[in-house]
Amino acid sequence: MSRKVIIASALVTGVALCGSALGEVRFGKNVHVGGHDFSNQTFDPKHRAEVHLYDNQPKNAGCHWQADGSGGRVKVCRLRTLH
């Protein structure tokens, strides 16, 4: 019985550690997505990003913030890849 308790507590601790580690992404210096600079930006479950990369010039090119419907914001970027 005590072995099951130890295994269960180890699983709960592992899930708690993994859950908090995956909650936020911080980009440091010199981060480029498709040739565009995304340095020093932070995204978490409330502030997300969607980056769409196109070979040609996209309609409504650029980045803008919009509501995601659950109380958060999404940065939507439509960018042309730089070759």
Helices and strands as residue ranges (DSSP letters): H 2-21, E 25-26, E 32-33, E 36-37, E 42-43, E 47-54, E 62-67, E 73-80
